[in-house]
């Protein structure tokens, strides 16, 4: 089965041209949605990916209608591949896992993306180590200063309730309990 996926960013745009191109390419069912590409939750895309079975093909008119970044594209193509299906972009001939060249290009892109992830991870680790060496604290700042924490302990020792203390500092009772 050939599935199509079409997306436009705003309600004022039309899906007609994408739908026509996908149907001309043999799409038997076309999933459509009007939602920005940067939106993480795209219900129709998710529904389409869940439908894919071995030997199916997912077709899009252009890559920017499917993914918002290279990493996003590779994640989606990986899900298609895990379903045993193929992927094809009509406007981007190199993005076609039904051909050896397309599979090679996506493999190369995947390798570059993995290399980029490793570089980011290395830089992040180095930055964290440098910050620790300089004595900077990592993570979220504390909601209460050390002085306030000492006051909380003293008030709690005098028998004041956690809720009362939390209300006075405008924090949650669990923050007071952790102190």
C-alpha positions in Angstrom: 0.0 0.0 0.0 1.2 3.5 -0.8 0.4 6.2 1.8 0.7 9.9 1.2 1.4 12.6 3.8 0.6 16.2 3.1 0.9 19.2 5.4 0.5 22.9 5.2 1.3 25.4 8.0 -1.8 27.5 8.1 -5.5 27.2 7.5 -5.3 29.7 4.7 -3.1 27.4 2.6 -4.5 24.6 0.5 -3.6 20.9 0.5 -5.1 20.3 -3.0 -1.8 20.5 -5.0 0.0 18.1 -2.6 -3.0 15.7 -2.5 -3.1 15.7 -6.4 0.7 15.0 -6.6 0.5 12.2 -4.1 -2.5 10.6 -5.7 -0.7 10.8 -9.1 2.2 9.0 -7.5 -0.1 6.2 -6.6 -1.0 7.0 -3.0 -4.1 5.1 -2.1 -4.6 6.9 1.2 -3.5 10.4 2.0 -3.1 11.7 5.5 -3.4 15.5 5.6 -3.1 18.2 8.3 -2.9 21.9 8.7 -0.3 22.4 11.4 3.1 24.1 11.7 6.1 21.7 11.0 7.8 22.7 14.2 4.8 21.4 16.1 5.9 18.2 17.9 2.5 16.6 17.9 1.2 16.0 14.4 -1.7 13.6 14.8 -2.1 12.6 11.2 1.6 11.9 10.8 1.5 9.7 13.8 -1.6 7.9 12.5 0.1 7.4 9.2 3.3 6.0 10.8 1.2 3.6 12.9 -0.5 2.3 9.7 2.7 1.3 8.0 3.4 -2.4 7.5 6.1 -4.3 5.6 6.1 -3.5 1.9 4.2 -0.2 2.3 5.6 3.1 1.1 5.2 6.5 2.6 5.3 9.3 0.0 5.6 13.1 0.5 5.7 15.8 -2.1 8.8 17.5 -0.4 10.9 16.8 2.6 9.9 20.1 4.3 6.3 18.9 4.4 7.4 16.0 6.5 10.3 17.1 8.7 11.6 20.3 10.4 15.2 19.2 10.6 17.6 16.5 9.4 17.4 14.8 12.7 13.6 14.8 12.6 13.7 13.4 9.1 16.1 10.6 10.1 13.9 9.8 13.1 10.8 9.5 10.9 12.6 7.5 8.2 13.9 5.2 11.0 10.3 4.6 12.2 9.3 3.9 8.6 12.1 1.4 8.2 11.3 -0.3 11.6 7.8 -0.9 10.2 9.4 -2.7 7.2 8.2 0.1 4.9 9.9 2.4 2.4 10.0 6.2 2.1 10.0 8.5 -0.9 10.0 12.2 -1.5 8.7 13.3 -5.0 10.7 16.5 -5.2 13.9 15.1 -3.6 14.9 12.1 -5.7 17.8 11.3 -3.4 15.4 10.7 -0.5 14.0 7.5 -1.7 14.6 4.3 0.2 13.1 2.2 -2.6 16.4 2.8 -4.6 20.0 1.8 -3.7 21.1 5.4 -4.2 18.4 6.8 -1.9 19.2 4.3 0.8 22.9 5.3 0.5 22.1 9.0 0.8 20.0 8.5 3.8 22.6 6.3 5.4 25.3 9.0 4.8 22.9 11.7 6.3 22.3 9.4 9.3 26.1 9.0 9.8 26.6 12.8 9.7 23.7 13.3 12.2 25.2 10.7 14.5 28.6 12.4 14.3 27.0 15.7 15.1 25.2 14.2 18.1 28.6 12.9 19.4 30.2 16.3 18.9 27.4 17.9 20.9 27.7 15.3 23.7 31.5 15.8 23.9 31.2 19.6 24.0 28.5 19.4 26.6 30.6 17.1 28.8 33.6 19.3 28.4 31.5 22.4 29.4 30.1 20.7 32.4 33.6 19.6 33.6 34.9 23.1 33.1 32.1 24.6 35.1 32.6 22.2 37.9 36.4 22.9 37.9 35.6 26.6 38.2 33.3 25.9 41.1 30.0 26.8 39.4 27.0 24.8 40.4 25.2 22.9 37.7 21.4 22.4 37.3 18.5 24.4 38.5 19.1 27.1 41.1 17.7 26.4 44.6 14.3 27.9 45.3 15.4 29.0 48.8 18.7 30.6 49.8 20.9 29.0 52.4 19.7 31.5 54.9 16.0 30.7 54.1 16.8 27.0 54.4 18.3 27.5 57.9 15.1 29.4 58.8 13.0 26.5 57.5 14.9 24.0 59.6 14.5 26.2 62.7 10.8 26.8 62.2 10.2 23.1 61.6 12.2 22.2 64.8 9.8 24.6 66.7 6.8 22.5 65.4 5.5 24.7 62.6 3.7 22.7 59.9 5.3 22.1 56.5 2.3 23.7 54.7 2.5 26.9 56.8 6.2 27.3 56.1 5.7 26.6 52.4 3.0 29.2 52.2 5.2 31.8 53.8 8.0 31.2 51.2 5.6 30.8 48.3 7.0 27.3 47.5 5.5 23.8 47.5 5.4 21.7 50.6 7.7 19.2 48.9 10.4 21.9 48.6 10.2 22.4 52.4 10.2 18.7 53.0 13.4 18.3 50.9 15.1 21.0 53.1 
